Amino acid sequence: MNLDVNLMEFFEATPDEVWEALTDREVLTDWLMPNDFVAEVGKTFTFVPDHPTPWEGDVQCKVLQLLPRKRMVWSWRTRGMKEPSRVEFELTPKKGGTELVFKHGGVADEPVVKGLEGGWPDMIDRLIVALQKRANVSEKNKRVVRRLYGEVMAKGNVAVADEIFDPGYVDHMPIMKTPDRTGLLASVDAARRAFPDLTPRIIAEIAEGDWVAIAVEVDAGTHQGPYMGVPASGKPVTWSETHFWRVKNGKIVEHYGNVSMFEIHKMVGSHNLNAKLA
């Protein structure tokens, strides 16, 4: 006879926020276990315990069903399970938050169920803490800036810029042609055309109030197009940057920054230190 573990929890968070906590690899690690989860039906993934759990060893899983912000189902198999069990998350918007209905079903071994009955409530408590942490304004602001670098800077995804920049955005970097979002995006476009393999990496970040301060290392690959008046050289280029971004209500409104232009000029062979980024 198969046995089930059933739980219901209310979160003071939106369905989007709860869904992110259930499907983002970093957040899953925070409240559940380290993993290589991918939110795609048919994908297999593994949880590797980094704290005491009621089950033994790694957990082998597979995404069986995925309805964004509504429902997700995994297969779940631990050591000692003869057959995979089934983990279900169902989200329902409620006034002031989101209701989660959780079920871990299809477990044939009663001792395993006893362990899960004690383990999953602890995990859900950890999920509550993770959501509270992410609700913190500073954490939200850092995620906005990370999205800027992961989507706009690294991929040239201008549509994301429309979502994260305030219409009144002001840029204080003197090397921009215009002190606004247009100037910033033009500089990103110029850099990506010159260095198609450009990859920025945030190596340090601190958030306080509205401000997010970051240090960035940029691996630009090779110089493959004109940049600051210098034709493509084929040279490998890397440089460092520091930035201060001000975020209000989820939108970037202001920026101060320093790009190591001397490094760039030296690597591409330019001597015009007054050149603009675009």
Buried (B, 14 or more C-beta within 10 A) or exposed (E): EEBBBEBEBEBEBBBEBBBBBBBBBEBBBBBBBBBEBEBEEEEEBEBEBEEEBBBEEBBBBBBBEBEEBBBBBBBBBBEEBEEBBBBBBBBEBEEEBBBBBBBBBBBEBEEBBBBBBEBBBBBBEBBBEBBEEBBEBBEBBBBBBBBBBBBBBBEBBEEBBEEBBBEEBEBEBEBBBEBBBBBBBBBBBBBBBBBEEBBBEBEEBEBEEBBBBBBBBBBBBBBBBEBBEBEBBEEEBBBEBBBBBBBEEEBBBBBBBEBBBEBBBEBBEBEEEEBBBB
